[in-house]
């Protein structure tokens, strides 16, 4: 996922999408998808 212990600094929908496009780890993809859904519900 990321070098900083799996955290995405300044979490935004765009940054989550960028990370999802590059990610290959199934667990990380699951977490990023959950984060994206969470952020979409906040909008």
N, C-alpha and C positions, 0 to 999 in steps of 0.2 A: 504494500500500500504506500505509505510514505516513510521517510527516514525518521521523522519525529515521533516514533512510537505509535504510528497508526492514526494520528490526528491530522485533520486538514485545517490549517490556519484560516481564519476568516471564512467560515463555511457559508457558501452561497450556492444557489442552484446551478449556476454556471460552472463553478469550480468542481462541484460534485459530478456534473456531466463530463467535464474534462478528465477527471480521475477514472470515471467509469469507462470511458473510451479507451484508456490505456491499460486498465487492470486485466489481469489474467487469473488471479487467485479467486476461486469460487466463494470463499468465505468473505473476502474483501468486497466482492461484487454484491453479495447479499447485504452487507452492512451499508455500502454506498447506496444501494437501491432503497433501503429503509430510510436513510438520511434524506434522499431525494423526495420520497413520499412525505416525510415529516415536513420538509421545507415547503412543499407544494400546499400542504394543508394550512400552513401559517399565512400564506399569501391570500 
